[in-house]
Amino acid sequence: MPCKPGATWGFALAIEPTPPLLVACLCAAWCNVCTDYRSRFEQVQATLTASHPDARFVWIDIEDDEALLHPLDVEDFPTLLIALGDTPYFFGPLTPQAQTLERMARNAMSATTAPGVTDPHVSAAVRRIRAEPQALR
């Protein structure tokens, strides 16, 4: 059927919102590397939450908040847990550089592939962290 002059077509696209980003830094109060890294972590937090206000960045002391992480072992610092919604995309140690953290968080937000982490204990930790009040920082 030919289109008449002046006719308009409307299309409705269903775009699913991106699940909120969770970036959890797992460190220890006694770790000097963690102490030095915290300001860089907060720098990336400020940068990303400016454009993604629903992103949640949390600093978790592995000894004070042990119940959130059990039975996960954290052996190297800093260890990062990055998730979209309840789906973990990365769990492991990371070089303590702001650029690396920002790149990894942005990659997770724009991921078009399946998550890289399938461990059910990591998924459970993500759910426990998300359930914690925002005061956990």
LUMKELO-574698 format. One record per atom (N, C-alpha, C, CB): x, y, z. Coordinates in nm, 2 decimals, always signed. Atoms other than C-alpha are relative to their C-alpha. Glycine has a CB too. Layout:
+--------+--------+--------+
|     c1 |     c2 |     c3 |
+--------+--------+--------+
|      X |      Y |      Z |
...
+--------+--------+--------+
This chain:
+--------+--------+--------+
|     c1 |     c2 |     c3 |
+--------+--------+--------+
|  +0.09 |  -0.12 |  +0.00 |
|  +0.00 |  +0.00 |  +0.00 |
|  +0.09 |  +0.12 |  +0.00 |
|  -0.10 |  +0.00 |  +0.12 |
|  -0.09 |  -0.12 |  +0.00 |
|  +0.16 |  +0.33 |  -0.10 |
|  -0.03 |  +0.10 |  +0.11 |
|  -0.03 |  +0.08 |  -0.14 |
|  +0.02 |  -0.10 |  -0.11 |
|  +0.21 |  +0.60 |  +0.16 |
|  -0.05 |  +0.13 |  -0.06 |
|  +0.14 |  +0.02 |  +0.07 |
|  +0.06 |  -0.12 |  +0.04 |
|  +0.00 |  +0.91 |  +0.12 |
|  +0.09 |  +0.12 |  +0.05 |
|  -0.14 |  +0.02 |  +0.05 |
|  -0.08 |  -0.12 |  -0.04 |
|  +0.18 |  +1.25 |  +0.13 |
|  -0.06 |  +0.05 |  +0.14 |
|  -0.01 |  +0.11 |  -0.10 |
|  +0.04 |  -0.05 |  -0.12 |
|  +0.17 |  +1.39 |  +0.48 |
|  -0.03 |  -0.11 |  +0.11 |
|  -0.12 |  +0.09 |  -0.01 |
|  +0.03 |  +0.11 |  -0.09 |
|  +0.10 |  +1.05 |  +0.64 |
|  +0.12 |  -0.02 |  +0.09 |
|  -0.03 |  -0.13 |  -0.07 |
|  -0.10 |  +0.03 |  -0.09 |
|  +0.30 |  +0.97 |  +0.95 |
|  -0.01 |  -0.14 |  +0.05 |
|  +0.00 |  +0.10 |  +0.12 |
|  +0.00 |  +0.13 |  -0.05 |
|  +0.40 |  +0.64 |  +1.09 |
|  +0.06 |  +0.01 |  +0.15 |
|  +0.09 |  -0.10 |  -0.08 |
|  -0.05 |  +0.01 |  -0.14 |
|  +0.45 |  +0.57 |  +1.46 |
|  +0.05 |  -0.13 |  +0.04 |
|  -0.11 |  +0.05 |  +0.10 |
|  -0.06 |  +0.12 |  -0.05 |
|  +0.67 |  +0.31 |  +1.61 |
|  +0.02 |  +0.01 |  +0.14 |
|  +0.12 |  -0.04 |  -0.08 |
|  -0.03 |  +0.01 |  -0.14 |
|  +0.69 |  +0.21 |  +1.97 |
|  +0.10 |  -0.10 |  +0.02 |
|  -0.13 |  -0.02 |  +0.09 |
|  -0.11 |  +0.09 |  -0.03 |
|  +1.01 |  +0.05 |  +2.07 |
|  +0.00 |  -0.03 |  +0.15 |
|  +0.14 |  +0.05 |  -0.04 |
|  -0.01 |  +0.04 |  -0.14 |
|  +1.02 |  -0.14 |  +2.40 |
|  +0.15 |  -0.01 |  +0.03 |
|  -0.07 |  -0.13 |  +0.03 |
|  -0.14 |  +0.00 |  -0.04 |
|  +1.36 |  -0.06 |  +2.55 |
|  +0.01 |  -0.03 |  +0.14 |
|  +0.07 |  +0.13 |  -0.04 |
|  -0.01 |  +0.04 |  -0.14 |
|  +1.44 |  -0.24 |  +2.86 |
|  +0.11 |  +0.08 |  +0.07 |
|  +0.03 |  -0.15 |  +0.02 |
|  -0.10 |  -0.08 |  -0.07 |
|  +1.62 |  -0.03 |  +3.12 |
|  +0.12 |  -0.09 |  +0.04 |
|  -0.05 |  +0.07 |  +0.12 |
|  -0.12 |  +0.07 |  -0.05 |
|  +1.98 |  -0.13 |  +3.21 |
|  -0.02 |  -0.02 |  +0.15 |
|  +0.13 |  +0.07 |  -0.04 |
|  +0.00 |  +0.03 |  -0.14 |
|  +1.98 |  -0.30 |  +3.55 |
|  +0.11 |  +0.09 |  +0.07 |
|  +0.02 |  -0.15 |  +0.04 |
|  -0.10 |  -0.09 |  -0.07 |
|  +2.16 |  -0.08 |  +3.81 |
|  +0.13 |  -0.07 |  +0.03 |
|  -0.06 |  +0.05 |  +0.13 |
|  -0.14 |  +0.05 |  -0.02 |
|  +2.53 |  -0.12 |  +3.84 |
|  +0.03 |  -0.01 |  +0.15 |
|  +0.10 |  +0.10 |  -0.07 |
|  -0.05 |  +0.02 |  -0.14 |
|  +2.68 |  -0.25 |  +4.17 |
|  +0.15 |  -0.02 |  -0.02 |
|  -0.07 |  -0.11 |  +0.07 |
|  -0.14 |  +0.02 |  -0.01 |
|  +3.05 |  -0.20 |  +4.23 |
|  +0.04 |  -0.01 |  +0.15 |
|  +0.08 |  +0.12 |  -0.08 |
|  -0.04 |  +0.02 |  -0.14 |
|  +3.17 |  -0.34 |  +4.56 |
|  +0.15 |  -0.03 |  +0.01 |
|  -0.08 |  -0.12 |  +0.06 |
|  -0.14 |  +0.02 |  -0.03 |
|  +3.53 |  -0.30 |  +4.67 |
|  +0.02 |  -0.08 |  +0.13 |
|  +0.08 |  +0.13 |  +0.00 |
|  -0.02 |  +0.09 |  -0.12 |
|  +3.63 |  -0.58 |  +4.91 |
|  +0.14 |  +0.02 |  +0.05 |
|  -0.03 |  -0.15 |  -0.03 |
|  -0.13 |  -0.04 |  -0.06 |
|  +3.92 |  -0.46 |  +5.13 |
|  +0.00 |  -0.03 |  +0.15 |
|  +0.03 |  +0.14 |  -0.03 |
|  -0.02 |  +0.02 |  -0.14 |
|  +4.05 |  -0.47 |  +5.48 |
|  +0.06 |  +0.13 |  +0.06 |
|  +0.09 |  -0.12 |  +0.04 |
|  -0.05 |  -0.12 |  -0.06 |
|  +4.12 |  -0.18 |  +5.72 |
|  +0.15 |  +0.01 |  +0.01 |
|  -0.07 |  +0.02 |  +0.13 |
|  -0.14 |  +0.00 |  -0.02 |
|  +4.47 |  -0.29 |  +5.78 |
|  +0.08 |  +0.00 |  -0.13 |
|  +0.03 |  -0.13 |  +0.08 |
|  -0.07 |  +0.01 |  +0.13 |
|  +4.56 |  -0.31 |  +5.41 |
|  +0.04 |  +0.14 |  -0.05 |
|  -0.09 |  -0.07 |  -0.10 |
|  -0.04 |  -0.13 |  +0.05 |
|  +4.77 |  -0.01 |  +5.30 |
|  -0.03 |  +0.03 |  -0.15 |
|  +0.15 |  +0.01 |  +0.01 |
|  +0.04 |  -0.02 |  +0.14 |
|  +4.70 |  -0.07 |  +4.93 |
|  -0.15 |  +0.04 |  -0.01 |
|  +0.01 |  -0.14 |  -0.08 |
|  +0.15 |  -0.04 |  +0.00 |
|  +4.32 |  -0.05 |  +5.01 |
|  -0.01 |  +0.15 |  +0.05 |
|  -0.07 |  -0.09 |  +0.09 |
|  +0.01 |  -0.13 |  -0.05 |
|  +4.37 |  +0.27 |  +5.21 |
|  +0.04 |  +0.10 |  -0.11 |
|  +0.10 |  +0.02 |  +0.12 |
|  -0.04 |  -0.09 |  +0.11 |
|  +4.55 |  +0.43 |  +4.91 |
|  -0.10 |  -0.01 |  -0.11 |
|  +0.14 |  -0.04 |  -0.05 |
|  +0.09 |  +0.02 |  +0.11 |
|  +4.30 |  +0.29 |  +4.66 |
|  -0.14 |  +0.07 |  +0.03 |
|  -0.02 |  -0.14 |  -0.02 |
|  +0.14 |  -0.05 |  -0.03 |
|  +3.99 |  +0.43 |  +4.84 |
|  -0.03 |  +0.13 |  -0.07 |
|  -0.01 |  +0.01 |  +0.15 |
|  +0.02 |  -0.13 |  +0.07 |
|  +4.03 |  +0.78 |  +4.70 |
|  -0.03 |  -0.01 |  -0.15 |
|  +0.11 |  +0.10 |  +0.03 |
|  +0.02 |  +0.02 |  +0.14 |
|  +4.06 |  +0.65 |  +4.35 |
|  -0.14 |  -0.07 |  -0.03 |
|  +0.11 |  -0.09 |  -0.05 |
|  +0.13 |  +0.06 |  +0.01 |
|  +3.75 |  +0.43 |  +4.41 |
|  -0.11 |  +0.10 |  +0.01 |
|  -0.02 |  -0.11 |  +0.11 |
|  +0.10 |  -0.10 |  -0.02 |
|  +3.56 |  +0.73 |  +4.53 |
|  -0.01 |  +0.10 |  -0.12 |
|  +0.02 |  +0.08 |  +0.12 |
|  -0.01 |  -0.08 |  +0.12 |
|  +3.68 |  +0.93 |  +4.22 |
|  -0.08 |  -0.06 |  -0.11 |
|  +0.15 |  +0.02 |  -0.04 |
|  +0.08 |  +0.07 |  +0.10 |
|  +3.53 |  +0.67 |  +3.99 |
|  -0.14 |  +0.00 |  +0.03 |
|  +0.06 |  -0.15 |  -0.02 |
|  +0.14 |  -0.01 |  -0.04 |
|  +3.22 |  +0.66 |  +4.19 |
|  -0.07 |  +0.13 |  -0.03 |
|  -0.01 |  -0.02 |  +0.16 |
|  +0.05 |  -0.13 |  +0.03 |
|  +3.17 |  +1.03 |  +4.15 |
|  -0.02 |  +0.02 |  -0.15 |
|  +0.09 |  +0.11 |  +0.06 |
|  +0.01 |  -0.02 |  +0.15 |
|  +3.24 |  +1.02 |  +3.78 |
|  -0.12 |  -0.08 |  -0.06 |
|  +0.13 |  -0.05 |  -0.07 |
|  +0.10 |  +0.08 |  +0.05 |
|  +3.00 |  +0.73 |  +3.71 |
|  -0.14 |  +0.03 |  +0.05 |
|  +0.03 |  -0.14 |  +0.02 |
|  +0.13 |  -0.03 |  -0.05 |
|  +2.72 |  +0.83 |  +3.94 |
|  -0.06 |  +0.13 |  -0.05 |
|  +0.00 |  +0.00 |  +0.16 |
|  +0.05 |  -0.13 |  +0.06 |
|  +2.70 |  +1.17 |  +3.78 |
|  -0.08 |  -0.03 |  -0.13 |
|  +0.12 |  +0.09 |  -0.04 |
|  +0.07 |  +0.04 |  +0.12 |
|  +2.58 |  +1.00 |  +3.46 |
|  -0.09 |  -0.12 |  +0.02 |
|  +0.09 |  -0.03 |  -0.12 |
|  +0.08 |  +0.12 |  -0.03 |
|  +2.43 |  +0.69 |  +3.62 |
|  -0.04 |  +0.00 |  +0.15 |
|  +0.07 |  -0.14 |  -0.03 |
|  +0.03 |  -0.02 |  -0.14 |
|  +2.27 |  +0.80 |  +3.95 |
|  -0.05 |  -0.12 |  +0.07 |
|  -0.10 |  +0.11 |  +0.01 |
|  +0.04 |  +0.13 |  -0.07 |
|  +2.13 |  +0.45 |  +4.02 |
|  +0.11 |  -0.09 |  +0.02 |
|  -0.11 |  -0.06 |  -0.09 |
|  -0.12 |  +0.09 |  -0.03 |
|  +2.48 |  +0.30 |  +4.03 |
|  +0.03 |  +0.01 |  +0.15 |
|  +0.12 |  +0.05 |  -0.09 |
|  -0.04 |  +0.00 |  -0.14 |
|  +2.58 |  +0.19 |  +4.37 |
|  +0.14 |  -0.05 |  +0.02 |
|  -0.10 |  -0.10 |  +0.08 |
|  -0.14 |  +0.04 |  -0.03 |
|  +2.94 |  +0.18 |  +4.49 |
|  +0.00 |  -0.02 |  +0.15 |
|  +0.09 |  +0.12 |  -0.05 |
|  -0.01 |  +0.03 |  -0.14 |
|  +3.01 |  +0.02 |  +4.82 |
|  +0.14 |  -0.05 |  +0.04 |
|  -0.10 |  -0.11 |  +0.05 |
|  -0.13 |  +0.04 |  -0.05 |
|  +3.33 |  -0.03 |  +5.02 |
|  -0.03 |  -0.10 |  +0.12 |
|  +0.08 |  +0.13 |  +0.05 |
|  +0.03 |  +0.10 |  -0.10 |
|  +3.31 |  -0.35 |  +5.22 |
|  +0.13 |  -0.05 |  +0.06 |
|  -0.07 |  -0.12 |  -0.07 |
|  -0.11 |  +0.05 |  -0.07 |
|  +3.56 |  -0.44 |  +5.49 |
|  -0.03 |  -0.15 |  +0.02 |
|  +0.02 |  +0.07 |  +0.14 |
|  +0.02 |  +0.15 |  +0.00 |
|  +3.60 |  -0.82 |  +5.46 |
|  -0.01 |  -0.06 |  +0.14 |
|  +0.10 |  -0.07 |  -0.08 |
|  +0.00 |  +0.05 |  -0.13 |
|  +3.64 |  -0.86 |  +5.83 |
|  -0.12 |  +0.06 |  +0.08 |
|  +0.12 |  +0.04 |  +0.08 |
|  +0.12 |  -0.06 |  -0.06 |
|  +3.36 |  -0.62 |  +5.95 |
|  -0.13 |  -0.05 |  -0.06 |
|  +0.01 |  +0.15 |  -0.01 |
|  +0.12 |  +0.04 |  +0.07 |
|  +3.11 |  -0.74 |  +5.69 |
|  +0.01 |  -0.14 |  -0.05 |
|  -0.03 |  +0.10 |  -0.11 |
|  -0.02 |  +0.14 |  +0.05 |
|  +3.21 |  -1.10 |  +5.67 |
|  -0.12 |  -0.08 |  -0.04 |
|  +0.07 |  -0.08 |  +0.12 |
|  +0.13 |  +0.08 |  +0.02 |
|  +2.85 |  -1.23 |  +5.68 |
|  -0.05 |  +0.03 |  -0.15 |
|  -0.10 |  +0.04 |  +0.10 |
|  +0.05 |  -0.03 |  +0.13 |
|  +2.78 |  -1.05 |  +5.35 |
|  +0.07 |  -0.09 |  -0.11 |
|  +0.03 |  +0.15 |  -0.04 |
|  -0.09 |  +0.06 |  +0.10 |
|  +3.06 |  -1.24 |  +5.17 |
|  +0.01 |  -0.15 |  +0.02 |
|  +0.13 |  +0.06 |  +0.00 |
|  -0.02 |  +0.15 |  -0.03 |
|  +3.06 |  -1.59 |  +5.33 |
|  -0.08 |  -0.08 |  -0.10 |
|  -0.05 |  -0.03 |  +0.14 |
|  -0.13 |  +0.07 |  -0.02 |
|  +3.17 |  -1.84 |  +5.19 |
|  +0.11 |  +0.05 |  -0.09 |
|  -0.02 |  -0.14 |  -0.01 |
|  -0.10 |  -0.05 |  +0.10 |
|  +3.37 |  -1.63 |  +4.94 |
|  +0.13 |  +0.03 |  +0.08 |
|  -0.05 |  +0.12 |  -0.07 |
|  -0.14 |  -0.03 |  -0.06 |
|  +3.75 |  -1.60 |  +5.01 |
|  +0.05 |  +0.12 |  -0.08 |
|  +0.09 |  -0.12 |  -0.01 |
|  -0.07 |  -0.11 |  +0.06 |
|  +3.92 |  -1.27 |  +4.94 |
|  +0.15 |  -0.01 |  +0.04 |
|  -0.06 |  +0.14 |  +0.04 |
|  -0.15 |  +0.02 |  -0.03 |
|  +4.30 |  -1.33 |  +4.92 |
|  +0.08 |  +0.12 |  -0.05 |
|  +0.04 |  -0.13 |  -0.07 |
|  -0.08 |  -0.11 |  +0.05 |
|  +4.42 |  -1.03 |  +4.72 |
|  -0.08 |  +0.13 |  +0.01 |
|  +0.05 |  -0.02 |  -0.15 |
|  +0.06 |  -0.13 |  -0.02 |
|  +4.35 |  -0.66 |  +4.76 |
|  +0.05 |  +0.10 |  -0.11 |
|  +0.02 |  +0.06 |  +0.14 |
|  +0.14 |  +0.00 |  -0.02 |
|  +4.17 |  -0.48 |  +4.62 |
|  -0.07 |  -0.11 |  -0.09 |
|  -0.07 |  +0.14 |  -0.04 |
|  +0.08 |  +0.10 |  +0.07 |
|  +3.91 |  -0.74 |  +4.51 |
|  -0.13 |  +0.08 |  -0.03 |
|  -0.03 |  -0.13 |  +0.08 |
|  +0.12 |  -0.07 |  +0.04 |
|  +3.62 |  -0.61 |  +4.31 |
|  -0.11 |  -0.10 |  -0.04 |
|  +0.02 |  +0.09 |  -0.12 |
|  +0.11 |  +0.07 |  +0.05 |
|  +3.27 |  -0.74 |  +4.26 |
|  -0.09 |  +0.10 |  -0.07 |
|  -0.08 |  -0.06 |  +0.13 |
|  +0.07 |  -0.09 |  +0.09 |
|  +3.09 |  -0.58 |  +3.97 |
|  -0.12 |  -0.08 |  -0.05 |
|  +0.08 |  +0.05 |  -0.12 |
|  +0.13 |  +0.07 |  +0.04 |
|  +2.72 |  -0.67 |  +3.89 |
|  -0.09 |  +0.10 |  -0.06 |
|  -0.06 |  -0.07 |  +0.12 |
|  +0.11 |  -0.07 |  +0.05 |
|  +2.43 |  -0.55 |  +3.69 |
|  -0.12 |  -0.06 |  +0.05 |
|  +0.00 |  +0.01 |  -0.16 |
|  +0.11 |  +0.06 |  -0.07 |
|  +2.12 |  -0.60 |  +3.89 |
|  +0.05 |  -0.11 |  +0.09 |
|  -0.10 |  -0.07 |  -0.10 |
|  -0.05 |  +0.11 |  -0.09 |
|  +2.17 |  -0.94 |  +4.06 |
|  +0.10 |  -0.09 |  -0.08 |
|  -0.12 |  -0.08 |  +0.05 |
|  -0.08 |  +0.09 |  +0.08 |
|  +2.39 |  -1.07 |  +3.78 |
|  +0.15 |  +0.05 |  +0.01 |
|  -0.04 |  +0.01 |  -0.15 |
|  -0.14 |  -0.04 |  -0.01 |
|  +2.77 |  -1.07 |  +3.86 |
|  +0.07 |  -0.01 |  -0.13 |
|  +0.07 |  -0.09 |  +0.11 |
|  -0.08 |  +0.00 |  +0.12 |
|  +3.00 |  -0.98 |  +3.58 |
|  +0.15 |  -0.01 |  +0.02 |
|  -0.02 |  +0.13 |  -0.08 |
|  -0.15 |  +0.02 |  -0.03 |
|  +3.34 |  -0.97 |  +3.75 |
|  +0.01 |  -0.02 |  +0.15 |
|  +0.08 |  +0.13 |  -0.04 |
|  -0.03 |  +0.02 |  -0.14 |
|  +3.47 |  -1.10 |  +4.08 |
|  +0.15 |  -0.04 |  +0.00 |
|  -0.09 |  -0.10 |  +0.07 |
|  -0.14 |  +0.03 |  -0.01 |
|  +3.84 |  -1.09 |  +4.15 |
|  +0.09 |  +0.12 |  +0.03 |
|  +0.05 |  -0.07 |  -0.13 |
|  -0.09 |  -0.11 |  -0.03 |
|  +4.15 |  -0.88 |  +4.23 |
|  +0.02 |  +0.09 |  -0.13 |
|  +0.14 |  -0.06 |  +0.04 |
|  -0.01 |  -0.10 |  +0.11 |
|  +4.21 |  -0.57 |  +4.02 |
|  +0.12 |  +0.09 |  +0.04 |
|  -0.13 |  +0.08 |  -0.01 |
|  -0.11 |  -0.10 |  -0.02 |
|  +4.51 |  -0.34 |  +3.98 |
|  -0.06 |  +0.12 |  +0.06 |
|  +0.09 |  +0.03 |  -0.13 |
|  +0.06 |  -0.11 |  -0.06 |
|  +4.45 |  -0.04 |  +4.20 |
|  +0.01 |  +0.13 |  -0.07 |
|  +0.06 |  +0.02 |  +0.14 |
|  -0.01 |  -0.12 |  +0.09 |
|  +4.41 |  +0.21 |  +3.92 |
|  -0.14 |  +0.05 |  -0.03 |
|  +0.08 |  -0.02 |  -0.13 |
|  +0.13 |  -0.05 |  +0.03 |
|  +4.11 |  +0.44 |  +3.87 |
|  -0.04 |  -0.03 |  -0.14 |
|  +0.00 |  +0.15 |  +0.02 |
|  +0.04 |  +0.02 |  +0.14 |
|  +4.12 |  +0.40 |  +3.49 |
|  -0.05 |  -0.15 |  -0.02 |
|  +0.12 |  +0.03 |  -0.09 |
|  +0.04 |  +0.14 |  +0.02 |
|  +4.10 |  +0.02 |  +3.52 |
|  -0.14 |  -0.03 |  +0.06 |
|  +0.10 |  -0.10 |  +0.07 |
|  +0.13 |  +0.02 |  -0.06 |
|  +3.80 |  +0.03 |  +3.75 |
|  -0.11 |  +0.07 |  -0.08 |
|  +0.00 |  +0.06 |  +0.15 |
|  +0.10 |  -0.07 |  +0.08 |
|  +3.62 |  +0.29 |  +3.54 |
|  -0.03 |  -0.08 |  -0.13 |
|  +0.05 |  +0.14 |  -0.03 |
|  +0.02 |  +0.07 |  +0.12 |
|  +3.68 |  +0.09 |  +3.22 |
|  -0.08 |  -0.13 |  +0.03 |
|  +0.14 |  -0.04 |  -0.06 |
|  +0.08 |  +0.12 |  -0.03 |
|  +3.55 |  -0.23 |  +3.38 |
|  -0.14 |  +0.02 |  +0.04 |
|  +0.07 |  -0.08 |  +0.12 |
|  +0.14 |  -0.03 |  -0.04 |
|  +3.24 |  -0.07 |  +3.53 |
|  -0.07 |  +0.04 |  -0.13 |
|  +0.00 |  +0.12 |  +0.10 |
|  +0.07 |  -0.04 |  +0.12 |
|  +3.16 |  +0.09 |  +3.19 |
|  -0.02 |  -0.12 |  -0.09 |
|  +0.08 |  +0.11 |  -0.07 |
|  +0.01 |  +0.12 |  +0.08 |
|  +3.22 |  -0.24 |  +3.01 |
|  -0.12 |  -0.08 |  +0.05 |
|  +0.12 |  -0.08 |  +0.00 |
|  +0.12 |  +0.08 |  -0.06 |
|  +2.97 |  -0.41 |  +3.25 |
|  -0.13 |  +0.07 |  -0.04 |
|  +0.02 |  -0.01 |  +0.15 |
|  +0.12 |  -0.07 |  +0.03 |
|  +2.71 |  -0.14 |  +3.19 |
|  -0.04 |  -0.02 |  -0.15 |
|  +0.01 |  +0.15 |  +0.03 |
|  +0.04 |  +0.02 |  +0.14 |
|  +2.73 |  -0.19 |  +2.82 |
|  +0.02 |  -0.14 |  -0.05 |
|  +0.09 |  +0.10 |  -0.09 |
|  -0.02 |  +0.14 |  +0.04 |
|  +2.78 |  -0.57 |  +2.82 |
|  -0.11 |  -0.05 |  -0.09 |
|  +0.01 |  -0.08 |  +0.12 |
|  +0.09 |  +0.06 |  +0.09 |
|  +2.62 |  -0.75 |  +2.53 |
|  +0.02 |  -0.15 |  +0.00 |
|  +0.02 |  +0.06 |  -0.14 |
|  -0.03 |  +0.14 |  -0.01 |
|  +2.76 |  -1.09 |  +2.62 |
|  -0.05 |  -0.05 |  +0.14 |
|  +0.15 |  -0.03 |  -0.02 |
|  +0.04 |  +0.06 |  -0.13 |
|  +2.67 |  -1.33 |  +2.90 |
|  +0.10 |  +0.04 |  +0.11 |
|  +0.00 |  -0.16 |  -0.02 |
|  -0.09 |  -0.03 |  -0.11 |
|  +2.82 |  -1.26 |  +3.24 |
|  +0.11 |  -0.10 |  +0.01 |
|  -0.08 |  +0.01 |  +0.13 |
|  -0.12 |  +0.08 |  -0.02 |
|  +3.16 |  -1.39 |  +3.32 |
|  +0.01 |  -0.08 |  +0.12 |
|  +0.12 |  +0.09 |  -0.01 |
|  +0.00 |  +0.07 |  -0.13 |
|  +3.08 |  -1.51 |  +3.67 |
|  -0.13 |  -0.08 |  +0.01 |
|  +0.01 |  +0.11 |  +0.11 |
|  +0.12 |  +0.09 |  -0.02 |
|  +2.85 |  -1.81 |  +3.72 |
|  +0.00 |  -0.06 |  +0.14 |
|  +0.00 |  -0.10 |  -0.11 |
|  -0.01 |  +0.06 |  -0.14 |
|  +2.95 |  -1.90 |  +4.08 |
|  -0.12 |  +0.04 |  +0.08 |
|  +0.13 |  +0.04 |  +0.07 |
|  +0.12 |  -0.03 |  -0.08 |
|  +2.63 |  -1.93 |  +4.28 |
|  +0.03 |  +0.08 |  +0.13 |
|  -0.08 |  -0.12 |  +0.03 |
|  -0.03 |  -0.07 |  -0.12 |
|  +2.81 |  -1.80 |  +4.59 |
|  +0.02 |  +0.15 |  -0.03 |
|  +0.13 |  -0.06 |  +0.07 |
|  -0.01 |  -0.14 |  +0.04 |
|  +2.90 |  -1.48 |  +4.41 |
|  -0.13 |  +0.06 |  -0.02 |
|  +0.09 |  +0.01 |  -0.13 |
|  +0.13 |  -0.05 |  +0.03 |
|  +2.55 |  -1.44 |  +4.29 |
|  -0.08 |  +0.03 |  +0.14 |
|  -0.08 |  -0.09 |  -0.08 |
|  +0.07 |  -0.01 |  -0.13 |
|  +2.42 |  -1.49 |  +4.65 |
|  +0.06 |  +0.13 |  +0.08 |
|  +0.02 |  -0.12 |  +0.09 |
|  -0.07 |  -0.12 |  -0.07 |
|  +2.68 |  -1.22 |  +4.78 |
|  -0.06 |  +0.12 |  -0.06 |
|  +0.15 |  -0.01 |  -0.02 |
|  +0.06 |  -0.11 |  +0.07 |
|  +2.54 |  -0.98 |  +4.52 |
|  -0.13 |  +0.03 |  +0.06 |
|  -0.01 |  -0.02 |  -0.15 |
|  +0.13 |  -0.02 |  -0.06 |
|  +2.19 |  -1.03 |  +4.65 |
|  +0.00 |  +0.05 |  +0.14 |
|  -0.08 |  -0.13 |  -0.01 |
|  -0.01 |  -0.04 |  -0.14 |
|  +2.30 |  -0.99 |  +5.01 |
|  +0.04 |  +0.15 |  +0.01 |
|  +0.10 |  -0.09 |  +0.08 |
|  -0.05 |  -0.14 |  +0.00 |
|  +2.49 |  -0.67 |  +4.93 |
|  -0.11 |  +0.10 |  -0.04 |
|  +0.12 |  +0.02 |  -0.09 |
|  +0.11 |  -0.08 |  +0.04 |
|  +2.19 |  -0.53 |  +4.74 |
|  -0.10 |  +0.02 |  +0.11 |
|  -0.06 |  -0.06 |  -0.13 |
|  +0.11 |  -0.01 |  -0.10 |
|  +1.96 |  -0.60 |  +5.03 |
|  +0.05 |  +0.08 |  +0.12 |
|  -0.03 |  -0.14 |  +0.05 |
|  -0.05 |  -0.09 |  -0.11 |
|  +2.18 |  -0.40 |  +5.27 |
|  -0.04 |  +0.14 |  -0.02 |
|  +0.16 |  -0.01 |  +0.01 |
|  +0.04 |  -0.14 |  +0.02 |
|  +2.08 |  -0.05 |  +5.34 |
|  +0.11 |  +0.08 |  -0.06 |
|  -0.04 |  +0.06 |  +0.14 |
|  -0.09 |  -0.09 |  +0.07 |
|  +2.24 |  +0.23 |  +5.15 |
|  +0.11 |  +0.05 |  +0.09 |
|  -0.07 |  +0.12 |  -0.06 |
|  -0.10 |  -0.04 |  -0.10 |
|  +2.43 |  +0.31 |  +5.47 |
|  +0.14 |  -0.07 |  -0.02 |
|  -0.05 |  -0.01 |  +0.14 |
|  -0.12 |  +0.08 |  +0.02 |
|  +2.68 |  +0.04 |  +5.37 |
|  +0.09 |  +0.07 |  -0.10 |
|  -0.03 |  -0.15 |  -0.03 |
|  -0.08 |  -0.07 |  +0.10 |
|  +2.95 |  +0.25 |  +5.21 |
|  +0.15 |  +0.00 |  +0.05 |
|  -0.05 |  +0.15 |  -0.02 |
+--------+--------+--------+
